[in-house]
Amino acid sequence: MLRNHQKELIDSINTFLDNILKINVLFKTLLENYFNKKFQEVDKITNEISDLESQCDKIRRDVERKIYQETLIPDLRGDVLGMLENLDKIPGQIQANAHSFNTEKPNVDEELNSNFLKLCDYASECIALLIEGSRNFFIDKKVTIEKCLQVSKVESRADKVSTELKNIIFSNNENGLATKVHLRYFVEIMDEVANLSEDVADRLIISSSKN
């Protein structure tokens, strides 16, 4: 019976991870639609992301309750709870980013589109590597460490694109300071997704190394 409960627990965690991947893909689609000025689609995708983020919250709370009430995985309890809590910050950040684009509608110069999409791609790659590492936490911790170390490398590329974007934004003499600051904000919130992924990956490396 206990083994069945543990399998159900891991299945729930995998569903949680699947939802993060879905949110990850949806945000790239949202950004592409935004640059093509398809704002109705942006609004629709924002709502889809919000629904999935709410599901992530619910699954995380259910998993936490099961771990405590059914005394499952006692040796890994602290690490798994910490992993879920930190992972849950990522869909929350993406949801906030989606709402920011949908509500504030920043005036992004067309020359910036490709770099914004590149930043999104690197953040997305960070998430994909992190999710793969998280899945393997229960299977092969060597793979977890390997994938999480790769997150740091990709996050560095995201930082370079972020810096490049800011340089382009503030060297544009046609935009006023308010517009530049507004665009910088959107660069930073997108880069934060990669930063959060790296933070979670670093914690997972520590957890995997000691168990």
N, C-alpha and C positions, 0 to 999 in steps of 0.2 A: 504493500500500500504506500509506504513511504517513497519507494522508488517511483511509483506512478505520480505521486505528488511532485516529486522533483522534476520529472519529465514535463509535467504540465507547467511548472514554473519556468523551465528553460524555453518551452514553446511560447509562453507569454513574453519572455524577454526577447525572443526572436521576432515576434510580432511587433514589439516596441521598436526594435532596430529596423525592421522592414518599413515602418511608418516614417522613420527619420529619413530613410533613403528615398521614399516617395516624395516627401517634402523637399528634399534636396533637388530632385529632378524637376519638380514643379516650379521652384524658384527660377531656375534657368529659363524655363518656358515663359514665366511671367516677365522676365527681363527682356527677352526677345520680343514679346508682344508690346511691351512698353516702348521700346525703341521704334517699333513699327506703328506706334500711336493707336494700338488696338486696346483702348482703355476699358471697354466693356469686358474683354477677355481678362485683362489685368484684375479687374474687380472680382470676376468669377474665380480666378485662380487663387486670389487672396483668401476668399471664403473657403476654398478647398484646403488650403494650407492651414487655416484656422481650425477647421474640423479635425484634420489629422493631428494637429498639435494638441487639441483637447483630448483626443484618443490616447496620445502618448502620456499625458498627465494621468488619465484614468488607469492605464495599464501600469504605470509606475507605482501609483498608490496601491493598486491591487496586489502587485508583486511584493511591495514592502509589507503589506498586511499579512500575506501568506508566509513570508519568511519569518515574521515574528510569532504569529499565532500557531503555525505548524512546526516551528523550530526546524526549518529546512536549512540545508547547507551551513551548519553552525560554524565550520572552520573558515568559510568564505563570506559569511554574512556581512561583515563590515566592508569588505572590499566590493562586494556586489552592490550593496546599498549606495556606497559612494560612487561607483561607476554609473549607476542609473541616475542618481541625482545630478551628476555632472553632465552626463549625456543629454539629459532633459533640457539643459540650458541651450543646446544647439537648435532644436526646433523652435524654442521660444524666441531666440535671436532672429531666426529666419522669418518667423511669423511677424515680428516687429518690423523687420526690413520690408517685408511685403506690404504691410500697412502703411509704412512711410512712403514708399513709391506710389501706392494707390491714392493716398490722401494728399501728400504734399506736391506730387507731380513736379519733380525738379526739371529745370530746363537744361537738359544734357546736350552739349554741343555734339554734333554728329561725329566729329573727329575723335571723340572720347568713347564712342560706343564699343569699338573693338577691344579697348583696354578694360572697360567695365566688364565685358563678357569674358575676357581672359582672367580677370580677378575672380569672377564667379566660377570659372572652370577650375582654378586652383583650389578655391575654397571647397568646391564640390569634390575634388579629388581627395582632399584632406579628410572629408567626411566619409567617403567610400572606404578609404584605407582604415580609418578608425573603426568603422562598423565591422569590417572584416576582422580586425584585431579583436574587437569585443566579442564576436561570435566564437572565436577560437579560445577565449579565456577558459571555457569549460572543456576544451578538447585538447589543445596543444599550445601551451603558453609560450613556446619558442616562436611560434607563428605570430602570436599576439605581440611579442616584443619586436619582431621583425617589421610587422606592418606599422606599429606605432612609431618606430624609428624613422620610417619613410614619411610619416606625417610631418615631422619636423623639417625635412628637406623640402617638401612641397610648400609648407608654410613660409619658408624663406623666399621662395619664388613669388608667392602672393605678396609678401612685404615689398619686394622689388617693384612689382607692378603698381602697388598702392603708392609708393614713393614717386614713381614715374607719372602716375595720374595727377598727383598733387602738384608736381612741377609744371605739368602742362596747364593745369587749371589756373595756377597763380601767375603764369607767364603770359596769359591771354589778356591783352590790354583792352579788349572790347567789352569785357564783362566787369561789372562793378564789384566792390568788395563783398557785398551781401550775397551776390550770386556765387562768387568763389567760395565763400565760407559754407554756403548751402551745399555746393557740390562736394566740398571736402568732407562734409558730414556723411554723405552717402558713400564715399570711398571708405571712410572709417568703419561704418556699420557693416559694410560687406566684408572688409578685412577682418572684422571681429569674429566672423564665423570661422575663419581659418585659425585665428588665435585661440578661440575656445576649443577647437579640435585638438590643437597642439597641447593645451593644458590638460585635457582629458587623457590624451595619449601618454603624456609624461606620468600621470598618476597610474595608468594601467601598466606601464613598464615597471614601476616600483612594486605594484601588487603582484605582477607576474614573476618578478625576480625573487620575492620572498616566499612564495608558495611552491 
